[in-house]
Amino acid sequence: MSSSSSKLNLLDTEPVGRIFLRYLIPSTIGMVLMAINIVADGIMVGNRLGAEALAGVGISAPVYTIFFAISLWIGIGSATKYSMAMGSKDVKKARTIFTHAILSIFLFTLLIGLTAFIFRNPLAYALGANATTFPYVSDYLLVILLFGFIFTVENTFSIFVRNDGAPNLAMAGLIVTSVVNIILNYIFLFILDYGVSGAALATIIASFLGMLVLLTHFFKKNNNLKLVRFSFNKKLFLAIIVIGFPSFLAELGISIFTISHNIAFERMAGTEGVAAFSILNYVHSVMLMLFLGMGGAIQPLISYYHGARNQKRQRETMKKATFTVVLAGAVFFLIGQFAAGPIVSIFGDFPQSVRNLASIGIHLFFIAYLFTGTNFVMMTYYQSVGNVRMATWITASREIIVMLLFLIILPRIFGLNGIWLSIPASEFIVFIGVFLYQRNMKRIV
């Protein structure tokens, strides 16, 4: 029996609490490292190359986001189907799903990257570059578009390794990627003076080295992950696309949240408002990664138990996950109420007006974390059992539809505070919606 198979079989026998922790800890640590990576990138580019270069990287960010979103779309969708197949002990089907996923993400992102590369100058201006920022945007896109398929394949590998019973190896891959990225950023920017293209190159090389770490999983004898000969299965590919769509939408939602809030603060408070929001957004990205790590920990477990038709273990896992995120949300809320000032000061010496605005923002915005974790976990649960409609509703509502409605309505009533409250209000509404849906489902059953 393979080591990977024996690990997966432990999901049937080991205490649920122990299994949940074995997936929760590495998943959360991995997401925290990704958040630190994002913040460190910004700090180094800004300090070495200045505000215009940082703006150039910021303008290019949607391209990275789209690549990452596609890797989640195909990665989570296919890994969910993979774990369901493993739960029902259909190893042959699981390997076909894995092969579909790896080839799809490689060909899809390579094709997108090469096509966009041909039109990279018009693309740079379409993203918002001007005469000043264009050189930085162009340099960054040159590297990301040509080699972006490397980090999309690496991220998809990472998701599968976690789903194949090796969450610690998935975390090790993320640790290597994060540490190497920070070291290479310093070397390329501060020593070799490669400029913005150096920052992009650091991302690609770090992802490649992280992938080499993950590849050690596939060299083990008799592991479950194998590339197999197959003919393209349109029905399977469509199922992967449908199940993974909420993950893609979640990434898209983060961009919509950032753009819409920047516009709202620019209109109501000018540069000071945007500066205060940028502080909050950095903190929020770290919090989101923590919740994403907590939610991501249950995906392999719920999909496996769903495939195995083990309702009891599914329910136990959900109870532990919900308790964890509710507790974490309460802790984050209290941190926001009692440590807003120190949090703001971490990001630099800002004018008092910006500090005050950001502190108020943290007090109000952190109310959302009382509900965000539960919404994340429930979205992941629905996605993991194939209830894509409900998973999509949660994602589209909390990050796009309901959030934008509150962003239009609340500032008219509460002024600037209304902007800060739009996310807490949307998270609360979605939380109530999920609660009512679950209660109704229990009545039907």
N, C-alpha and C positions, 0 to 999 in steps of 0.2 A: 504493500500500500504506500502511496506517495506521501511525503511530509505534508504537502498541501491538502491532500484528501483527508488526512487524519485531523488537520486543523479544522477543516470544514465540518467534519463529523463531530467535533467537539461542540459545535453549535447545537447539536441535537441532545448532548448529554451534560455538558458543563453547566453550573449554575448561571442563570441569566445575568445576575448582577456582576459576576466576574467577567463574563463575555462582554457585557456592555462597557465596562471600564477598560478592557483590553482594546476596544475599538475607539472609545471616547478620548482617552488620553493622547495617543499619537495623532488622531485626527485634529484635535484642538490645538496641540502644539504645532502641527504642520501649518494650520491656518494662521496662527499668531506669527510664525516665521515669515509667511507670505506678506502679512501686513507690515511687519518691520522692514521687509525688503522694499516695499513700495515707498514707505516714508524715507528710508535711507537713500534710495535713488534720487528722490526730490531734493533732499538736503545736500547731497554731493554735487549734483548738476547745478543747483542754485548757487552754492558757495564757490564752485570753481569757474563756472562759465557765465553766471549772472542771470538777471531776471529775463532777458530776451531769450536766452537758450532754454531756460526753464519753461517759458511760455511756448516755445517751439515743441518741446517734448509733450507739454500738456495738450497742444493742438493735435499732435500725432496720436495721443492716447486712445482715441476711439478705434483706431486700426488694431491696436493690441487688444482692446476690449472685445472687438468683434471676433478676432482669432480665438481668444480665450473662451468666449461664449460658445463658439462652434464646437470647441473641444469638450465643453461641458454638455452641450446638446447631444452630440454623438456618444461621448464617454459615459455619461450618466444613463442615457437611454439604453445603450447596449449592455452596460454593466448590470442594470436592473434586470433585463431579460436573461443575462448570464446567470445571475444568482438565483433567479426563479428556476432556471433549467437545472442548476446544481442542486437546488432544494428538492426537485422532483427526480434527482439522480440520473438525469439525461446528460451525461458528459459529452457525448458526440454533438448534441445540439449546442451545448455551451461553447465548445471549441469553434463551431461554425459561426456563432455570434461574435466571438472574440476576433476571428479572422476578418469578418465583415467590417467590424469597427475599426481595426487598425488600418486596413487598406482604404476604407472610406475616408477617414480623417486625414490620412497622408495625401491621397489624390485630390480631395476636395480643397484642402487648405493650400496645397502646392499650386493648384489651378487658379484659385482666387488670388494668391500672392503674385504669381507671374502676370496675370491679367492686369491687376492693379499696378504692378511695377511699370508696365508699358505706359500707363496713363498717370504716373506718379506726380507729375507737375500740375496738371489740372486738379488732381485729387488733393494736393497740398493746399491749393487756393480754395477748393470746395470745403475743406475742413476748417478754414478760417485764417490761413496764413496771409500775411501782408509782405511788403517789400523787406521789412526788417526781420521778420521771423522765418521767411521762406527758406533761407539757406539751412537753418537748423532743422526745420520740418523735413526738407528734402534729404538731408544727411541721415536722419533717423529712419525715414521711410525706406531709403535705399537698402538698409540692412534688414529691417523687420519684414518687408515684403518678400525679399529673396529667400530668407531663412526662417520665416515665421512658422513653417510647417514643423520645425524641430521642436518648439515648445508646445505645439498642439498635440503632436504624437506623444511627447513626454508626459503631458498632463493626462492623456487618455490611458497610457500605460499605468500611471500612478493610480488611477481610479480602479483599473482591473486588478492590480496587485492587491489593493485593499479588499476588493471583493473576492479575491482568491485566498483569503485567510492569512494575509501577511501585512497587517496594518503598520507594524513596526518598520518593515522595509520601505513601505510607502512614505513614512515619516522620515526615514534616513535619506531617501531621495530628495525630499524637500529641504532637509537640513543642508545637504551638500549643495543643492541649487542656490539656496539663500546665502550661505557663507561665501561660496565662490563668486556669486554675483557682486556682493559687497566688496570683496578683495579686488576683483577685476575692475570694478568701477573706480576704485581708488588708483590702481595701477594705470589704467587707460586714461583717466581724467587728470590726475595730479602728477604722474611721473612721465608717461609717454605723450601726454597732451593730444590725444586723439579726438577730442571734442565730443559732440553729441553722438556721432557714429560709434564712438568708443563705448558709450553707455548702452547703446543698442546691441553692440557686439558682446558686451559683458552678459547681457540677458540671454543671448543665444548660446554662447559657450557654456554658461552655467547650466542651462537647461539640458544641453547635450551631455554634460558630465553627470547631472542628476539622472538622466536616462540610462547611462552606463551602470549606475548603481542599481536601478530597477531591473536591468537586464539580467542581473545575477539570479533573479527569481526563475527565469526561463531556462537557465542552464542546469537547474536541479533535475535530477533524474525523475521521470514519471510525474512531473507537476501537471496540474490541470490545464494550464494555459499553454496551448500549442497552436501554431498556424497550420491550418489544414487546407487541402485542395477543396474548392467549392465552386459552384456556379452561382451567379448573382441571384439573390432571392428578393424580389421586389416587395413581397408581402412582409418579410422580416425587416427589410430596410425601412419601410414605412412605419412599422410598429416601433422601431428604434427612434425614428424621428418624432413620432407622436409622444412617446413616453418622455423623451429628453427635452421636449419643448419648454416645459416650465423652467428648467435650468437656464436655457438660453434667454427666456423672457426675464428671469431674475437679474441677469447681467445687464440686459437692455434697460431694465427698470432703474438700476443704479445710475446709469448715464442720464436718464430722464429726470431722476431726483436731483442730481447735481446741476444740470442745465436750468431746470425750472426754478430752483431755489436761488441760483446765481442771478437770474433775471429778476426775480421778485425782490431780492435784497438790493440790487442795483437801482431799481425803480424807487424803492421806499427809503433807502439809507445810503445810497451811493457806494463809494469805495470802502468806507468804514464797515458798511453792512456786509459787503462781499468778503472783506478781510476776516470779520468775525465768523462768517459762515465757513470760510476755508479752514479755520482752526477747528470748528465743530466737525467738519467733514473728515478731517484727518482722524479725529478721535472716533467718529462714527464708523469709519472704514475698519478700524481695529475691532470695535465691538461687533460689527457685522461678521467679520472673519471668525470671531469666537463663536458666535451663534451658528455660523455656517459649519464650523468644525463639529459642534455639538449635534446639529441636525444630520450632517454627513456621516456621523458615526453609526446611525441607526439604519442607513440605506441598505448596506450589505446584509444586515441581520433581518430586517423586515422582508426584503425581497426573498431571501433564503427560506424564511419561515412561511411566507405566502406560497412559495413553490412547493414546500413540504406539507402544506395545509395544517400547519401547527398553530392554531389560533391561541392556545394558552401562552406559548412563548412570545408570540406577537404582542399580546396584551401586557405581559410582564415587562417586555422591553419598552413599550410605550409609556407605561407608568413610571419607570425609572428615568426615561428621557425627559418626560414632562416635569417631573420633580426637579431634575437637574437644571433645566432651563428656567423654571420659575424661580428657583433659589438664586441662580446666577443673575437673572433679571432684577430681582430685589436688591442684590448686592450692588449691581451697576447703578441702579436708581439712587441708592443711598450715597454712593461715591459722588454722583452728580450733584446731590444736594449739599454735601459737606466739603467737597474738594474742588469745586468749580474754579476758584481762583488759582490754586496751584497747577491745575491741568492747563489753563490758559497760558500761564507763565512759562511752561515747558517749551512752547513754540516760539518764544522770543520776547523782546522788550517792545511791546506795542503801546500806542497812545492809550491813556486811561479810558477814553470813550469807547475804543475798540474792545478793551479788556472788560469793561462793564457790559457791553452788548453781548460779547461771547459768553460771559459768566451767566447772564440771564438766560441766554440760549441753551446752555448746558442744563440749567435748572429745569427748564420747560421741556426740552427735547428728550431728556433722559427718562421722562415719564413713559415714553414709548417702549422702553426695555422691559417694562412689567408685562407686556403682551407680545413683543417681537419674538422671543424665544419659542413660545407656544405655537405661534403662527408658522415659524420656520419648521418646527418639528412636525406639525400636522401637514404642511405642504409636502415635506419629505416622505411622510407616511403614505399619503394619497398617491404620490408619484411612484413609490416603491411597490405598491400593490396594483398599479395600473389604472387608478382612478384619475386619469389625466385632466378631466374636466374640472374637478374640484381643486386639484393642484394648480391648474392654470388660473382659476378664479381667485385663489388666495394671492398668487403672485401679481396678477394684473390689477387687482383691487388695491393691495397695500402699497404697491410701488408706482402705480400709474393712475388708474381711473379714480378711485376714491381719494387718493393723495392730491391729485390735480384739482378735483372738485373743492376740497378743503382749502387748497392753496389760493383758489379764487375767492371763496366765501369768507374764511376766517380773518384775513387781513382787513377786510372792510369793517369787521366788528371789533377786533382787538388790536388793530394796527400791526406793528412789527411783531408783537407777541403771537399774532395769528399765524405768521409764517413759521415760527418755531413750533407751533402747536399742530400744524397740518399733518405731520407724520404720526405723533402720538394719537391724534384723533382717528386717522385712517387705520392704524394698527388696532385700536380699540374696537372699531366697527367690524373689522375682519375677524377679530377674536370672538365677538358676539355672534357673527355669522357662522363661524366654525362650530361654536358651542351649540347653536340651534340646529345646525345640520346633523351633528353627531347625536343629539337628543332625539331628533326625528328618525334617524337611521335605527336607533335602538328600539324605538316604538314599532317600526316596520318589521324588524327581526323578531 
